[in-house]
């Protein structure tokens, strides 16, 4: 049993092997892009809403309400970023039911890349909100003694995000492999259902944690969070 799609090379380009993780990531990206084009092509006030538009609005509204509960002053850019993370991870894990498809989130390289995107986004949002000086002050709060600890904490966030997501996906694969050896006809259905549920939960947790980190970086030093709210 292969524990990661990195081990499978699908094809080679200019002597460089393209593994299953990269190919499946492209598949997820194409599906999300096509879905967004199809669902938003008639997204105009003069066009009556259909069931697909209603479903899209429910998803976007749910994501936005969760973000606003965490960060009352969150801008739409936070919605775009966290929402994209959620949709990518959720769709990757949902495609687990497709025979022969291994979620790219089962690879540590994918989860590390997702965590790295959060690590880069946090200071960018913080600098955009507070300026470079205001954001750098957060590293010496409540005192300059905390500078090295705050820096370590910043990087440990990314590591914990990557390991948490990868560990949950891989643990499901290992358990499924064990159960398949015990009862190959019954457990696959149960594990698929549990895998789908776990995948959605992990997508939700990852997006929520990313929003929490961004909210912390954009909080104005010395001011309570509820005093500000973006229009």
Backbone torsions as a table, in degrees:
resi	resn	phi	psi	omega
1	UNK	NA	128.5	178.4
2	UNK	-85.3	129.9	-176.8
3	UNK	-91.4	-9.9	179.6
4	UNK	-148.9	141.1	178.2
5	UNK	-69.4	-8.4	177.2
6	UNK	-64.2	-22.3	-175.2
7	UNK	-77.8	-13.9	-176.3
8	UNK	-106.5	120.1	176.8
9	UNK	-93.8	120.4	-176.7
10	UNK	-82.6	-48.6	176.4
11	UNK	-155.5	172.7	-176.2
12	UNK	-122.7	134.5	177.9
13	UNK	-124.6	119.4	179.3
14	UNK	52.1	41.4	178.1
15	UNK	79.0	0.8	-179.6
16	UNK	-106.8	123.2	-179.2
17	UNK	-75.0	131.3	176.1
18	UNK	-101.3	111.9	-175.1
19	UNK	-84.6	176.5	-175.6
20	UNK	-66.0	-30.3	178.5
21	UNK	-60.9	-46.2	-179.7
22	UNK	-65.3	-45.5	-178.6
23	UNK	-62.5	-45.5	-179.8
24	UNK	-68.3	-30.8	174.5
25	UNK	-65.3	-42.5	176.3
26	UNK	-61.1	-39.8	179.5
27	UNK	-61.1	-46.0	179.3
28	UNK	-62.5	-42.3	179.9
29	UNK	-63.2	-42.5	179.7
30	UNK	-65.1	-43.0	179.9
31	UNK	-63.0	-42.8	178.5
32	UNK	-65.2	-40.0	179.7
33	UNK	-65.6	-46.4	179.7
34	UNK	-63.5	-41.5	179.5
35	UNK	-62.8	-41.2	179.9
36	UNK	-66.7	-37.1	179.1
37	UNK	-67.4	-45.9	-177.9
38	UNK	-66.1	-43.1	-174.6
39	UNK	-75.4	-23.1	-175.9
40	UNK	-109.6	4.4	-176.2
41	UNK	-66.6	-30.8	178.0
42	UNK	-113.0	30.2	-177.3
43	UNK	-83.4	79.9	179.5
44	UNK	-133.5	152.9	-178.4
45	UNK	-61.1	-28.8	-176.0
46	UNK	-84.9	-4.0	179.7
47	UNK	-101.1	123.5	-179.8
48	UNK	-60.6	140.5	-179.1
49	UNK	-69.7	140.2	173.6
50	UNK	-107.2	-175.4	-175.2
51	UNK	-67.3	-33.3	179.6
52	UNK	-69.5	-41.6	178.1
53	UNK	-65.2	-40.4	178.1
54	UNK	-62.1	-42.7	177.8
55	UNK	-62.0	-42.8	178.7
56	UNK	-62.2	-43.0	-179.6
57	UNK	-65.2	-37.2	178.5
58	UNK	-64.2	-43.5	-179.5
59	UNK	-64.4	-48.6	-178.2
60	UNK	-64.1	-42.5	179.8
61	UNK	-64.1	-39.0	179.3
62	UNK	-64.8	-44.0	178.6
63	UNK	-63.7	-43.3	-178.6
64	UNK	-64.6	-40.6	-179.8
65	UNK	-65.7	-37.2	177.3
66	UNK	-65.3	-41.0	179.4
67	UNK	-66.3	-40.6	-178.9
68	UNK	-68.0	-29.6	176.6
69	UNK	-67.9	-33.4	-179.6
70	UNK	-81.8	-45.7	-177.0
71	UNK	-131.3	96.5	-177.0
72	UNK	-58.1	-26.7	-177.1
73	UNK	-100.9	15.3	-177.1
74	UNK	-61.7	135.8	178.1
75	UNK	-85.1	172.7	178.5
76	UNK	-65.0	-25.3	179.1
77	UNK	-63.9	-32.9	176.1
78	UNK	-67.2	-39.1	176.6
79	UNK	-61.6	-45.0	-179.8
80	UNK	-62.2	-43.8	-176.1
81	UNK	-70.1	-56.4	-177.6
82	UNK	-65.8	-37.6	178.8
83	UNK	-64.1	-39.2	178.0
84	UNK	-66.0	-41.8	176.4
85	UNK	-58.8	-45.4	-179.4
86	UNK	-62.1	-47.9	-176.9
87	UNK	-65.2	-39.7	-179.8
88	UNK	-64.6	-48.8	-178.2
89	UNK	-67.3	-41.6	-179.0
90	UNK	-63.2	-47.7	-179.6
91	UNK	-65.1	-39.8	178.0
92	UNK	-57.6	-44.4	-178.4
93	UNK	-75.6	-31.8	178.7
94	UNK	-68.6	-30.6	179.4
95	UNK	-72.1	1.5	176.0
96	UNK	-59.1	-27.7	-178.3
97	UNK	-75.4	-12.8	178.5
98	UNK	-77.6	123.3	-178.3
99	UNK	-58.9	131.2	177.7
100	UNK	86.1	-5.6	-179.5
101	UNK	-96.4	124.9	175.5
102	UNK	-107.4	121.5	-177.8
103	UNK	-56.4	134.5	176.7
104	UNK	-60.8	-21.8	178.1
105	UNK	-71.5	-7.2	174.6
106	UNK	-79.9	-1.5	178.0
107	UNK	-106.0	134.0	178.8
108	UNK	-65.0	-27.5	178.9
109	UNK	-65.7	-37.1	177.9
110	UNK	-70.1	-47.2	-179.0
111	UNK	-65.4	-34.6	176.8
112	UNK	-66.6	-38.4	178.1
113	UNK	-65.8	-39.8	177.4
114	UNK	-64.4	-42.9	177.8
115	UNK	-64.8	-37.8	178.4
116	UNK	-64.5	-36.5	177.9
117	UNK	-64.2	-34.2	176.5
118	UNK	-69.8	-42.6	179.2
119	UNK	-60.0	-35.6	179.5
120	UNK	-77.5	-38.5	-176.8
121	UNK	-68.3	-36.4	-176.7
122	UNK	-57.8	-54.6	178.5
123	UNK	-66.4	-31.6	178.6
124	UNK	-63.9	-45.7	176.9
125	UNK	-65.0	-40.3	-179.8
126	UNK	-64.3	-43.2	179.2
127	UNK	-67.9	-39.6	178.6
128	UNK	-61.7	-38.0	-177.2
129	UNK	-79.6	-44.1	-170.6
130	UNK	-111.5	-10.7	-171.5
131	UNK	86.2	164.3	-177.0
132	UNK	-62.7	-46.1	-179.3
133	UNK	-62.3	-45.0	-179.2
134	UNK	-64.3	-38.7	-180.0
135	UNK	-69.8	-42.0	-179.0
136	UNK	-64.4	-26.1	178.2
137	UNK	-63.7	-26.4	-178.7
138	UNK	-66.0	-21.1	-179.5
139	UNK	-78.9	-14.5	179.6
140	UNK	-114.5	24.0	176.8
141	UNK	-100.7	136.3	0.7
142	UNK	-82.8	-7.9	177.1
143	UNK	-149.4	165.0	-177.8
144	UNK	-65.7	-20.3	178.2
145	UNK	-62.2	-26.4	-176.7
146	UNK	-82.2	-1.6	-176.3
147	UNK	-54.2	-55.0	-178.7
148	UNK	-63.9	-34.0	-179.7
149	UNK	-69.7	-38.0	177.6
150	UNK	-67.0	-36.8	177.8
151	UNK	-66.5	-45.3	177.8
152	UNK	-61.2	-40.7	179.2
153	UNK	-61.9	-37.6	-179.6
154	UNK	-61.2	-44.8	-178.8
155	UNK	-76.3	-33.3	-179.9
156	UNK	-66.0	-26.5	176.0
157	UNK	-60.3	-48.2	-179.1
158	UNK	-63.4	-41.7	179.6
159	UNK	-63.2	-43.4	-179.0
160	UNK	-65.7	-37.7	177.5
161	UNK	-61.4	-47.6	-177.3
162	UNK	-65.0	-48.2	-176.9
163	UNK	-66.8	-38.8	-179.4
164	UNK	-62.2	-49.8	-178.4
165	UNK	-64.9	-46.7	-179.6
166	UNK	-63.6	-43.5	-178.2
167	UNK	-62.7	-40.3	-179.5
168	UNK	-68.7	-41.3	178.9
169	UNK	-66.7	-44.3	-177.8
170	UNK	-69.3	-35.4	178.4
171	UNK	-63.9	-37.1	176.2
172	UNK	-63.8	-39.1	179.4
173	UNK	-67.0	-40.9	-179.9
174	UNK	-65.9	-45.4	179.8
175	UNK	-62.9	-40.1	178.9
176	UNK	-62.7	-41.1	178.5
177	UNK	-62.6	-39.2	179.1
178	UNK	-67.2	-45.5	-178.5
179	UNK	-67.6	-33.2	177.8
180	UNK	-62.9	-32.4	177.7
181	UNK	-72.8	-24.1	-179.1
182	UNK	-86.5	-50.6	-178.2
183	UNK	-142.9	86.2	-172.1
184	UNK	-68.4	-12.5	-175.1
185	UNK	-100.6	-22.7	-176.0
186	UNK	-102.1	-46.6	-172.1
187	UNK	-67.6	-28.9	179.2
188	UNK	-55.4	-39.9	-179.7
189	UNK	-66.4	-45.1	-179.9
190	UNK	-62.8	-43.7	-177.9
191	UNK	-68.3	-33.3	176.7
192	UNK	-64.3	-43.1	179.4
193	UNK	-64.1	-47.0	179.0
194	UNK	-64.5	-36.5	178.4
195	UNK	-63.9	-40.6	178.5
196	UNK	-65.1	-44.2	-179.9
197	UNK	-63.9	-45.6	179.4
198	UNK	-64.0	-38.9	179.6
199	UNK	-62.1	-42.5	178.6
200	UNK	-67.0	-40.6	178.9
201	UNK	-63.3	-42.5	179.8
202	UNK	-66.6	-37.2	176.1
203	UNK	-63.1	-41.9	179.1
204	UNK	-64.0	-46.9	-178.2
205	UNK	-63.1	-43.9	-178.9
206	UNK	-61.6	-46.9	-179.5
207	UNK	-65.3	-38.5	179.6
208	UNK	-66.4	-43.6	179.3
209	UNK	-64.0	-39.9	177.0
210	UNK	-60.5	-41.1	178.7
211	UNK	-66.0	-39.9	178.7
212	UNK	-61.9	-43.9	-179.5
213	UNK	-64.7	-41.3	178.9
214	UNK	-66.6	-40.5	178.7
215	UNK	-61.5	-40.0	178.2
216	UNK	-65.3	-38.5	-178.7
217	UNK	-72.2	-27.5	-177.1
218	UNK	-95.3	-1.0	178.8
219	UNK	-70.4	130.0	178.9
220	UNK	-69.8	126.6	-177.4
221	UNK	-59.9	126.6	175.5
222	UNK	85.5	2.5	-180.0
223	UNK	-124.6	140.4	178.6
224	UNK	-68.3	153.9	-174.9
225	UNK	-66.1	-32.7	-173.0
226	UNK	-77.0	-3.5	-178.4
227	UNK	-78.8	-17.9	-176.6
228	UNK	-123.9	146.4	176.4
229	UNK	-157.1	127.3	179.0
230	UNK	-73.7	142.4	175.9
231	UNK	-85.3	NA	NA
